[in-house]
Amino acid sequence: MKLRKLLLVFSILAVMFSLTACSEEKEKPFDYDETEIVITAMDSFEQYRKVSDDYIDYYMEAGTEFEQSAVKGIDQAVNNDKVGEFESFKTPVEYYKSGGPDALKNIDYTIENAEDYVMVTVINHAENRDVEVKVKFVENPDYFVELDQKKSSIDPEDYRAQFEEMASYYGMTAEELMDVYFAQFGVSSLDEFIEMDVMYQMSSRPFKAVEMVVSPVYSKKELMGQAGMNTLIGMGTVFVVLIFISFIISLFKFLPKLFGKKDKNKEEDNGPSLPVPAPIPSLIPAASGDISDDDALVAVITAAIHAYEAANGNTDSKDKLVVRSIKRVR
């Protein structure tokens, strides 16, 4: 039984790891060269890291979405985050000359493939702290149209003639000079060299940058300290609000006195109150002890009894009704 449980656990873990691996290794949304797209990201950063304040205002008002995100991110990193002077990235030609396919061996970068874009992250070692430069690329269909036009207008023999002319100047053969150039730029044939040269001449790439995010890299200690400070500020704000609410509630006890005083002042403004009328004296005089000697009271009670008897159908004569005594009931 235990063996079955262990096999079940291992199976679940295997499925989870396989799904995780599948989710991380996404296919390219479009065809691109890794070296080229990373160098383009660094070159895009270099184009906007030293712009003046006047150009920053121009880009923010009339620039493209990419230009606005680039100058805004760089400006915030310098003025708000105080990262200091940025590291200078090399130009694309310098990177290719320095190592060809291995031009990025000393560059700290990552590439993330999404469904319809590619995110390239390059670390810039600024003066005070490292900075992450994230550049978002999408496919550029105009590139292939321009590439076909360039290739159709190029004759490989023109390149060979240029190599022969330069080789004669250096006292070399054309093949020897081409081998030097091919090794320097990391290519192995004239066709590859022509294609690379055409790429440099073109104004577009197979992809185009649409957004740049520049953010400083903080250590775990700094992040924990910042999180603690945010927690203290949040809790402090809550306690201040609660104290303020308690103070407002404590003032409610003064409201009855405040409104009662207003009502009293209102009554005084309405003028003196009318005198209370005196009570109407009762027709039946108050008496104590034996009240049978009061003729008026005897007459009233006798009449009341007679009316009661008449209402009940007793129509005897008044002469038969004799009141002998009247006593007060307590």
C-alpha positions as CSV (number, residue, x, y, z in Angstrom):
1,M,0.0,0.0,0.0
2,K,2.8,2.4,0.9
3,L,4.6,1.5,-2.4
4,R,1.5,2.5,-4.4
5,K,1.3,5.8,-2.6
6,L,4.9,6.6,-3.3
7,L,4.5,5.7,-7.0
8,L,1.5,7.9,-7.1
9,V,3.4,10.8,-5.6
10,F,6.3,10.4,-7.9
11,S,4.0,10.3,-10.9
12,I,2.3,13.5,-9.9
13,L,5.7,15.2,-9.4
14,A,6.9,14.0,-12.8
15,V,3.8,15.4,-14.5
16,M,4.2,18.7,-12.7
17,F,7.9,19.0,-13.7
18,S,7.1,18.1,-17.3
19,L,4.3,20.7,-17.4
20,T,6.7,23.3,-15.9
21,A,9.3,22.5,-18.5
22,C,6.8,22.8,-21.3
23,S,5.6,26.1,-20.0
24,E,9.2,27.5,-19.8
25,E,10.3,26.3,-23.3
26,K,7.9,28.2,-25.5
27,E,8.4,28.4,-29.2
28,K,9.6,31.5,-30.9
29,P,6.7,33.7,-32.0
30,F,8.8,34.6,-35.0
31,D,12.2,33.7,-36.5
32,Y,15.1,35.7,-35.0
33,D,18.8,35.5,-34.3
34,E,19.6,35.5,-30.6
35,T,22.8,37.5,-31.0
36,E,21.1,40.0,-33.3
37,I,18.1,40.7,-31.1
38,V,20.2,41.1,-27.9
39,I,22.6,43.5,-29.6
40,T,19.6,45.4,-31.0
41,A,18.2,45.7,-27.5
42,M,21.5,47.2,-26.2
43,D,21.8,49.5,-29.2
44,S,18.3,50.7,-28.6
45,F,19.2,51.6,-25.0
46,E,22.4,53.4,-26.1
47,Q,20.3,55.6,-28.5
48,Y,18.3,57.2,-25.7
49,R,20.5,57.0,-22.6
50,K,22.3,60.3,-23.2
51,V,19.6,62.5,-24.7
52,S,19.3,66.1,-23.4
53,D,16.3,67.5,-21.5
54,D,15.0,69.2,-24.6
55,Y,14.9,66.0,-26.5
56,I,13.3,64.2,-23.5
57,D,10.5,66.8,-23.7
58,Y,10.2,66.3,-27.4
59,Y,10.0,62.5,-27.2
60,M,7.5,62.6,-24.4
61,E,5.2,64.9,-26.4
62,A,5.7,63.8,-30.0
63,G,7.6,60.5,-29.9
64,T,6.5,57.0,-30.5
65,E,5.3,54.7,-27.7
66,F,8.7,53.1,-27.6
67,E,10.6,56.4,-27.5
68,Q,8.4,57.6,-24.7
69,S,8.9,54.5,-22.6
70,A,12.7,54.5,-23.2
71,V,13.4,58.2,-22.2
72,K,10.9,58.0,-19.3
73,G,12.5,54.8,-17.9
74,I,16.1,56.1,-18.2
75,D,15.2,59.5,-16.7
76,Q,13.5,57.9,-13.7
77,A,16.5,55.6,-13.2
78,V,18.9,58.5,-13.2
79,N,16.9,61.1,-11.2
80,N,14.7,59.1,-8.9
81,D,16.6,55.9,-8.3
82,K,20.1,57.5,-8.5
83,V,21.8,54.7,-10.3
84,G,24.6,56.9,-11.4
85,E,26.4,56.7,-14.8
86,F,25.3,53.9,-17.0
87,E,27.7,51.3,-18.5
88,S,28.4,52.0,-22.2
89,F,27.4,49.1,-24.4
90,K,29.4,48.6,-27.6
91,T,28.0,49.3,-31.0
92,P,26.7,46.3,-33.0
93,V,29.8,46.3,-35.3
94,E,32.1,46.2,-32.2
95,Y,30.2,43.3,-30.8
96,Y,30.4,41.3,-34.0
97,K,34.1,42.2,-34.4
98,S,34.9,41.2,-30.8
99,G,33.6,37.6,-31.1
100,G,31.3,36.9,-34.0
101,P,28.8,34.3,-32.8
102,D,30.3,34.5,-29.3
103,A,29.9,38.2,-29.1
104,L,27.6,37.9,-26.1
105,K,29.7,35.6,-24.0
106,N,30.4,38.4,-21.4
107,I,26.8,39.9,-21.5
108,D,24.3,39.1,-18.8
109,Y,21.0,38.7,-20.6
110,T,17.9,36.6,-20.8
111,I,15.3,36.0,-23.6
112,E,11.7,35.2,-22.9
113,N,9.4,34.0,-25.7
114,A,5.8,34.9,-25.4
115,E,2.8,34.2,-27.7
116,D,3.2,37.2,-29.9
117,Y,6.4,39.0,-28.6
118,V,9.9,38.5,-27.4
119,M,11.2,40.1,-24.2
120,V,15.0,40.7,-24.0
121,T,16.4,41.6,-20.6
122,V,20.0,43.0,-20.5
123,I,21.8,43.9,-17.2
124,N,23.6,47.3,-17.3
125,H,26.2,47.7,-14.6
126,A,25.6,51.3,-13.7
127,E,27.8,53.3,-11.3
128,N,25.7,52.8,-8.1
129,R,23.7,49.6,-8.8
130,D,22.8,47.2,-11.6
131,V,19.9,48.2,-13.9
132,E,17.6,45.8,-15.8
133,V,16.9,47.0,-19.4
134,K,13.8,45.1,-20.7
135,V,13.0,45.6,-24.4
136,K,9.9,44.1,-26.0
137,F,10.1,43.1,-29.6
138,V,7.4,42.1,-32.1
139,E,7.7,40.8,-35.7
140,N,8.4,43.4,-38.4
141,P,6.8,42.4,-41.7
142,D,8.3,45.4,-43.5
143,Y,11.8,44.0,-43.0
144,F,11.4,41.1,-45.5
145,V,10.1,43.4,-48.2
146,E,13.1,45.7,-47.8
147,L,15.5,42.7,-47.6
148,D,14.3,41.4,-51.0
149,Q,14.7,44.8,-52.6
150,K,18.2,45.2,-51.2
151,K,19.3,41.7,-52.3
152,S,17.9,42.2,-55.8
153,S,20.0,45.3,-56.3
154,I,23.3,43.7,-55.1
155,D,25.8,41.9,-57.4
156,P,28.2,39.6,-55.6
157,E,30.8,40.3,-58.3
158,D,30.9,43.9,-57.1
159,Y,31.9,42.7,-53.6
160,R,34.6,40.4,-55.1
161,A,36.0,43.3,-57.2
162,Q,36.2,45.5,-54.1
163,F,38.1,42.8,-52.2
164,E,40.6,42.3,-55.2
165,E,41.2,46.1,-55.3
166,M,41.9,46.3,-51.5
167,A,44.0,43.1,-51.6
168,S,46.3,44.6,-54.3
169,Y,46.8,47.6,-52.0
170,Y,47.9,45.4,-49.1
171,G,49.9,43.1,-51.2
172,M,47.5,40.1,-50.6
173,T,45.2,38.0,-52.7
174,A,41.5,38.5,-52.7
175,E,40.9,35.1,-51.0
176,E,43.4,35.9,-48.2
177,L,41.8,39.3,-47.5
178,M,38.3,37.7,-47.6
179,D,39.5,35.1,-45.0
180,V,40.6,37.9,-42.7
181,Y,37.3,39.7,-43.0
182,F,35.2,36.5,-42.7
183,A,37.1,35.5,-39.5
184,Q,36.7,39.0,-38.1
185,F,32.9,39.1,-38.7
186,G,32.3,35.5,-37.9
187,V,31.1,34.4,-41.4
188,S,32.4,31.6,-43.6
189,S,31.5,32.6,-47.1
190,L,31.0,35.6,-49.4
191,D,27.2,35.1,-49.4
192,E,27.0,35.3,-45.6
193,F,29.2,38.4,-45.6
194,I,27.0,40.1,-48.2
195,E,23.9,39.2,-46.2
196,M,25.4,40.6,-43.0
197,D,26.5,43.8,-44.9
198,V,23.0,44.1,-46.3
199,M,21.6,43.8,-42.8
200,Y,23.8,46.8,-41.6
201,Q,22.6,48.8,-44.6
202,M,19.0,48.2,-43.9
203,S,16.9,50.6,-41.8
204,S,14.8,47.8,-40.3
205,R,15.2,44.5,-38.6
206,P,13.1,41.2,-38.7
207,F,11.7,42.6,-35.4
208,K,11.0,46.0,-34.0
209,A,11.1,47.3,-30.5
210,V,7.8,48.6,-29.1
211,E,8.5,49.1,-25.4
212,M,11.4,49.6,-23.0
213,V,11.4,49.3,-19.2
214,V,14.4,50.4,-17.2
215,S,14.4,49.4,-13.5
216,P,17.1,49.3,-10.8
217,V,18.1,45.9,-9.3
218,Y,17.7,45.8,-5.5
219,S,19.2,43.2,-3.2
220,K,17.1,41.0,-1.0
221,K,18.1,43.0,2.0
222,E,16.9,46.2,0.4
223,L,13.7,44.7,-0.8
224,M,13.0,43.4,2.7
225,G,13.7,46.8,4.2
226,Q,11.5,48.5,1.7
227,A,8.7,46.0,2.3
228,G,9.0,46.5,6.1
229,M,8.8,50.3,5.6
230,N,5.7,50.0,3.5
231,T,4.1,47.8,6.1
232,L,4.9,50.3,8.9
233,I,3.5,53.1,6.8
234,G,0.4,51.2,6.0
235,M,-0.3,50.1,9.6
236,G,0.5,53.6,10.8
237,T,-2.0,55.1,8.4
238,V,-4.7,52.6,9.6
239,F,-4.1,53.4,13.3
240,V,-4.2,57.2,12.6
241,V,-7.5,56.8,10.8
242,L,-8.9,54.6,13.6
243,I,-7.9,57.2,16.2
244,F,-9.5,59.9,14.2
245,I,-12.7,57.9,13.9
246,S,-12.8,57.3,17.6
247,F,-12.3,61.0,18.3
248,I,-15.3,61.8,16.0
249,I,-17.5,59.2,17.7
250,S,-16.5,60.7,21.2
251,L,-18.0,64.0,20.0
252,F,-21.4,62.5,19.6
253,K,-22.2,62.9,23.3
254,F,-22.2,66.7,22.9
255,L,-24.9,66.6,20.1
256,P,-27.9,66.4,22.4
257,K,-26.7,69.4,24.5
258,L,-26.0,71.4,21.3
259,F,-29.4,70.8,19.8
260,G,-31.2,71.2,23.2
261,K,-29.7,74.6,23.6
262,K,-30.9,75.6,20.1
263,D,-34.5,74.5,20.9
264,K,-34.5,76.5,24.1
265,N,-33.2,79.6,22.3
266,K,-36.0,79.0,19.7
267,E,-38.7,79.0,22.4
268,E,-37.3,82.2,23.8
269,D,-37.5,83.8,20.3
270,N,-41.1,82.9,20.0
271,G,-42.1,85.3,22.8
272,P,-43.7,84.7,26.2
273,S,-45.8,81.6,26.6
274,L,-49.6,81.8,27.0
275,P,-51.1,81.6,30.5
276,V,-52.5,78.2,31.4
277,P,-56.3,78.4,31.9
278,A,-57.7,77.7,35.3
279,P,-59.6,74.4,35.7
280,I,-63.3,74.5,35.4
281,P,-65.0,73.9,38.8
282,S,-66.9,70.6,39.1
283,L,-70.7,70.8,39.3
284,I,-70.5,68.2,42.0
285,P,-69.1,69.9,45.2
286,A,-66.4,68.0,47.0
287,A,-67.6,66.7,50.3
288,S,-66.2,64.7,53.1
289,G,-68.0,62.4,55.6
290,D,-71.8,62.1,55.3
291,I,-73.0,63.9,52.1
292,S,-76.7,63.0,52.4
293,D,-77.6,66.4,53.7
294,D,-76.6,68.0,50.4
295,D,-79.9,68.5,48.5
296,A,-78.3,69.3,45.2
297,L,-76.2,66.2,45.3
298,V,-79.1,64.0,46.3
299,A,-81.2,65.4,43.4
300,V,-78.4,64.7,40.9
301,I,-77.9,61.2,42.0
302,T,-81.7,60.5,42.1
303,A,-82.0,61.8,38.5
304,A,-79.1,59.6,37.4
305,I,-80.7,56.5,39.0
306,H,-84.0,57.2,37.4
307,A,-82.5,57.6,34.0
308,Y,-80.6,54.3,34.4
309,E,-83.8,52.5,35.4
310,A,-85.7,54.0,32.4
311,A,-83.0,52.8,30.1
312,N,-83.5,49.3,31.4
313,G,-87.3,49.4,30.8
314,N,-88.3,50.1,34.4
315,T,-90.9,52.9,34.1
316,D,-92.0,53.2,37.7
317,S,-93.0,56.5,39.0
318,K,-90.5,58.9,40.5
319,D,-92.5,58.8,43.8
320,K,-91.5,55.2,44.4
321,L,-87.8,56.0,44.2
322,V,-86.5,57.1,47.6
323,V,-82.9,57.9,48.4
324,R,-82.3,57.2,52.0
325,S,-78.5,57.7,52.4
326,I,-75.5,58.5,50.3
327,K,-72.0,57.5,51.4
328,R,-68.6,58.2,49.7
329,V,-66.8,55.0,48.6
330,R,-63.0,55.2,49.0
